[in-house]
């Protein structure tokens, strides 16, 4: 069966349904504010913050290298997509139950359970993402892809803002650990509803790339990098600019250790981050078809470079709020460009392979938080911020060589 306009439209709205309820769940499990703040409140250290950030962001992406060869051998990927999202749903339910009954557990055991459940949540997300990128690329007609990315960001913006207000209310009106337990129960329900969109998808275009062994997979990667020059620059971009989305968890730690910010400020930081993301999403939605990825890449890199400098502003809490606002803008810009470029430089047959390559290429975003936690522990925050700025600055070379079109 071929992809008809009717099926494409059905898949378009099914994917939007998933995106909408995923957006509803995101503020309640935010990786930049909620999860690191919860870990700090549970007694976590800078090193543990680094490990957690590495697992959630870089480490989860690298595991796509393991998943991609396996999934590539199957014509249809919907079953793997559903398996991945269901594992994430169960992990959220487990987090809520663990925190709700945390009074019955030892503090050390709570830390270990947080790491275990977040690892399951992150890695199953990486597993699902391999299938998601393949299905998205072949289940929606090419002329609807960019409108989909823009409309998804706009819908996300509205829902994220309302959900962020609700999440802020939970965080500021309830104490630890009940506030986080309620947050994860809400995220569980929202992600369960989001999965209905995947159940409604019709995957009609087969896409199989035979991978005989891990060695064969590595050979395929070498061939693709040699034949597609843009791919190696794309990998350089996600390795350098990718660290921009690993900074905010350390800003949470910075605020608590340096400025002794109270627990209620996490809700405010989450809200201003979402506001920044929403405004960026709406701006790009209304400019869809008019902006070029290249300008978006350069703008995100410059903002990320300036991010640590914003901490030199007076009035501590307002300065931190500005950082989270800018962080939301950077996250939206990076998400749109990363996914959009990945879809455009790949094809139906090799998109799963490219998703795995992109995951394998996220080495620095995985290692940077680990190194960051160690640097902060032994040398303080300033060397950490200097290294961050240096790596982000180097992304300008890869953006220039990538030569992105619209």
C-alpha positions in Angstrom: 0.0 0.0 0.0 1.3 3.5 -0.9 1.1 6.6 1.2 -2.1 8.5 0.0 -3.0 12.1 0.9 -5.8 10.6 3.1 -3.5 8.4 5.1 -0.9 11.2 5.3 -3.5 13.5 6.8 -4.6 10.8 9.2 -1.0 10.3 10.4 -0.5 14.1 10.5 -3.2 14.5 13.1 -2.3 11.3 14.9 1.3 12.6 15.4 -0.1 16.0 16.4 -2.3 14.3 19.0 0.8 12.6 20.5 2.7 15.9 20.4 -0.1 17.7 22.2 -0.3 15.3 25.1 3.4 14.9 25.2 3.6 18.7 25.6 1.1 18.4 28.5 3.3 15.9 30.3 6.7 17.6 29.7 6.6 20.4 32.4 5.8 17.7 35.0 8.9 15.7 34.2 11.1 18.6 32.9 14.8 17.4 32.6 16.2 20.9 33.1 14.3 21.9 36.3 12.0 19.3 37.9 14.3 16.2 37.8 17.5 17.9 38.9 15.7 19.9 41.6 14.1 16.6 42.8 17.5 15.0 42.9 19.0 17.9 44.9 16.0 17.8 47.3 16.6 14.1 47.8 20.2 14.7 48.7 21.9 14.5 45.3 25.4 16.0 44.7 27.0 17.8 41.7 28.5 14.6 40.5 25.1 12.9 40.7 23.5 15.8 38.8 26.1 15.3 36.1 25.5 11.6 35.9 21.8 12.1 35.7 22.0 14.8 33.0 24.4 12.5 31.0 21.8 9.7 31.2 18.9 11.8 30.3 20.4 13.7 27.4 23.6 12.4 25.9 23.6 8.8 27.2 20.0 8.1 26.0 21.0 9.3 22.5 24.1 7.1 22.3 22.0 4.0 23.0 20.3 4.7 19.7 23.4 3.2 18.1 22.5 -0.1 19.8 18.8 0.1 18.9 19.1 1.3 15.3 20.8 -1.8 13.8 18.1 -4.1 15.3 15.1 -2.0 14.3 16.5 -1.3 10.8 16.0 -5.0 9.9 12.2 -4.7 10.1 10.0 -3.3 7.4 7.5 -1.8 9.9 8.5 0.0 13.2 5.1 0.8 14.8 5.4 -2.1 17.3 8.8 -0.9 18.5 7.4 2.6 18.8 4.6 1.4 21.1 6.9 -0.7 23.2 9.2 2.3 23.8 6.4 4.7 24.8 4.7 2.1 27.1 8.0 1.6 28.9 8.2 5.3 29.5 4.6 5.4 30.8 5.4 2.6 33.3 8.6 4.4 34.4 6.6 7.5 35.2 4.1 5.6 37.2 6.9 3.9 39.1 8.4 7.3 39.9 5.1 8.6 41.2 4.5 5.6 43.4 8.1 5.5 44.7 8.0 9.2 45.7 4.5 8.9 47.2 5.7 6.1 49.5 9.2 7.4 49.9 8.7 7.8 53.7 8.9 4.0 53.9 12.3 3.9 52.1 15.9 4.7 53.1 17.3 8.0 51.6 20.1 6.1 49.8 17.6 3.7 48.2 15.5 6.6 46.9 18.5 8.0 45.0 19.2 4.6 43.5 15.5 4.2 42.5 15.5 7.6 40.9 18.5 6.7 38.8 17.0 3.4 37.8 13.6 4.7 36.8 15.0 7.8 35.0 17.4 5.5 33.1 14.5 3.3 32.0 12.5 6.3 31.0 15.4 7.9 29.1 16.6 4.8 27.3 13.1 3.6 26.3 12.6 7.1 24.9 15.7 6.7 22.8 14.4 3.3 21.7 11.1 4.8 20.6 12.7 7.8 18.9 14.5 5.5 16.4 11.1 4.2 15.2 9.4 7.6 15.5 11.9 9.4 13.2 11.5 6.6 10.6 7.7 6.6 10.8 7.5 10.4 10.7 9.6 10.6 7.6 7.6 8.0 5.6 4.1 8.4 7.0 3.6 12.2 6.2 4.0 13.5 2.7 7.1 15.8 2.2 5.0 18.9 1.7 3.5 18.5 5.1 6.7 17.9 7.1 7.8 21.4 7.7 4.2 22.6 8.4 4.0 19.7 10.9 7.2 20.7 12.7 6.0 24.3 12.9 2.4 23.5 13.9 3.7 21.0 16.5 5.8 23.7 18.1 2.9 26.2 18.1 0.5 23.7 19.7 3.2 22.7 22.1 3.6 26.3 23.1 0.0 26.8 24.1 -0.3 23.5 26.0 3.2 23.9 27.6 2.3 27.3 29.0 -0.9 26.0 30.6 0.8 22.9 31.9 3.7 25.0 33.3 1.3 27.1 35.3 -0.2 23.9 36.8 3.2 22.4 37.5 4.3 25.7 39.2 1.2 25.5 41.4 2.0 21.9 42.4 5.7 22.7 43.1 5.0 25.9 45.2 1.9 24.7 47.2 3.2 21.2 48.2 6.3 20.1 49.8 8.9 17.4 49.0 8.2 14.5 48.1 4.5 14.8 47.6 4.8 17.6 45.1 7.1 15.5 42.8 4.9 12.4 43.3 1.8 14.4 42.0 3.9 15.8 39.2 4.8 12.3 38.0 1.3 10.9 38.3 0.1 13.8 36.1 2.9 13.1 33.6 1.9 9.4 33.6 -1.7 10.2 32.7 -0.7 12.7 30.0 1.8 10.3 28.3 -0.8 7.5 28.4 -3.1 9.7 26.4 -0.3 10.7 24.1 0.3 7.0 23.2 -3.2 6.9 21.7 -1.9 8.9 18.8 0.6 6.2 18.0 -2.1 3.5 18.2 -4.0 5.4 15.5 -1.1 5.7 13.1 -1.2 3.8 9.8 2.3 2.7 8.8 1.9 1.7 5.1 5.4 2.3 3.6 7.9 -0.4 4.4 11.5 0.6 5.2 14.1 -2.0 5.7 17.8 -1.8 5.8 19.5 -5.1 6.3 22.1 -5.0 9.0 23.9 -8.4 9.5 26.0 -7.5 12.5 27.3 -4.5 14.6 30.4 -4.6 12.4 28.3 -4.3 9.3 26.4 -1.4 10.9 29.7 0.4 11.5 30.6 -0.2 7.8 27.3 1.3 6.7 28.0 4.4 8.9 31.4 4.9 7.3 29.8 4.6 3.8 27.1 7.1 4.6 29.6 9.6 6.1 31.8 9.3 3.0 28.9 9.6 0.5 27.1 12.4 2.4 29.5 15.2 3.4 26.7 17.1 5.2 26.3 14.1 7.6 29.8 14.6 9.2 29.2 18.3 9.8 25.7 17.5 11.2 27.5 15.1 13.7 29.9 17.9 14.6 27.0 20.3 15.1 25.0 18.0 17.5 28.2 17.2 19.4 29.1 20.8 20.1 25.8 22.7 20.0 24.1 19.6 21.7 25.8 20.5 25.0 23.7 23.7 25.1 20.7 21.8 26.4 22.8 20.2 29.2 23.5 23.5 31.1 20.2 24.3 32.9 20.4 21.4 35.4 23.7 22.8 36.6 22.1 26.3 36.9 19.5 24.7 39.3 22.4 23.4 41.4 24.3 26.8 41.0 21.2 28.7 42.3 20.7 26.4 45.3 24.4 26.3 46.3 25.5 29.9 45.6 22.2 31.9 46.0 20.4 29.4 48.3 17.3 29.6 46.2 14.2 28.1 47.9 12.5 25.1 46.5 9.5 27.1 45.3 11.7 28.9 42.7 11.9 25.7 40.6 8.3 26.3 39.6 9.1 29.9 38.5 12.2 28.8 36.6 10.2 26.1 34.8 7.5 28.7 33.9 9.9 31.2 32.4 11.7 28.5 30.5 8.4 27.4 29.0 7.5 31.0 28.2 10.8 31.4 26.3 10.1 28.1 24.4 6.5 29.2 23.6 7.4 32.6 22.3 10.2 31.0 20.1 7.8 28.3 18.8 5.1 30.9 17.9 7.6 33.1 16.2 9.0 30.3 14.1 5.4 29.1 13.3 4.4 32.4 11.9 7.7 32.6 10.0 7.4 29.1 8.6 8.7 29.1 5.0 10.5 32.4 5.5 13.4 31.5 7.8 16.4 29.4 7.0 17.8 26.7 9.3 21.2 28.4 9.0 20.1 31.6 10.7 18.3 29.6 13.4 21.5 27.6 14.0 23.7 30.7 14.3 21.2 32.4 16.6 20.9 29.5 18.9 24.7 29.1 19.1 25.2 32.8 19.9 22.5 32.7 22.6 24.0 29.6 24.2 27.5 31.2 24.2 26.1 34.2 26.1 24.1 32.1 28.6 26.8 31.8 31.3 27.6 35.5 30.9 24.0 36.4 32.0 24.9 35.1 35.5 27.0 38.2 35.9 23.8 40.3 35.9 22.9 41.9 39.2 19.8 40.8 41.2 20.4 37.1 41.5 16.9 35.6 41.0 15.9 37.8 38.0 19.2 36.9 36.4 18.6 33.2 36.8 15.0 33.7 35.5 16.5 35.4 32.4 18.8 32.4 31.9 15.9 29.9 32.0 13.9 32.1 29.5 16.8 32.1 27.1 17.3 28.4 27.7 13.8 27.8 26.5 14.4 29.7 23.3 17.6 27.7 22.7 15.8 24.4 23.4 13.1 25.2 20.8 15.6 26.3 18.2 17.8 23.3 18.6 14.9 20.8 18.6 13.5 22.2 15.3 16.8 22.4 13.5 18.1 19.0 14.7 15.0 17.1 13.7 14.4 19.0 10.6 17.9 18.7 9.2 18.0 15.0 10.1 14.8 14.3 8.1 16.0 16.3 5.2 19.5 14.8 4.8 18.2 11.2 5.1 15.9 9.1 3.0 13.1 6.6 3.6 15.5 3.6 3.4 18.3 4.9 5.6 16.4 7.2 8.1 16.6 4.6 10.9 20.4 4.3 10.2 20.7 8.1 10.3 18.9 8.3 13.6 21.3 5.8 15.0 24.2 7.7 13.6 22.9 10.9 15.2 22.5 9.2 18.5 26.0 7.7 18.3 27.3 11.2 17.4 26.0 12.6 20.6 29.2 11.7 22.5 30.0 15.2 23.9 26.5 15.8 25.2 26.9 12.5 27.1 30.4 13.2 28.4 30.1 16.9 29.1 27.7 16.6 32.1 29.9 13.9 33.7 33.0 16.1 33.3 31.0 19.1 34.4 30.0 17.5 37.7 33.6 16.5 38.4 34.9 20.0 37.4 32.4 21.8 39.6 33.2 19.5 42.6 37.0 20.1 42.3 37.4 23.5 40.7 34.0 25.3 41.0 31.5 26.7 38.5 33.7 29.2 36.6 36.0 26.6 34.8 32.9 24.6 34.0 31.2 27.6 32.4 34.3 28.5 30.4 34.5 25.0 28.9 30.8 25.2 28.0 31.4 28.5 26.1 34.4 27.2 24.3 32.6 24.1 23.0 29.5 26.1 21.9 31.8 28.6 20.1 33.3 25.7 18.1 29.8 24.8 16.8 30.0 27.8 14.5 32.5 26.0 12.3 30.1 23.1 11.8 27.1 25.3 11.2 29.1 27.1 8.5 30.2 23.9 6.8 26.7 22.3 7.1 25.3 24.9 4.6 21.7 24.5 5.7 18.8 25.4 3.4 15.3 26.2 4.3 
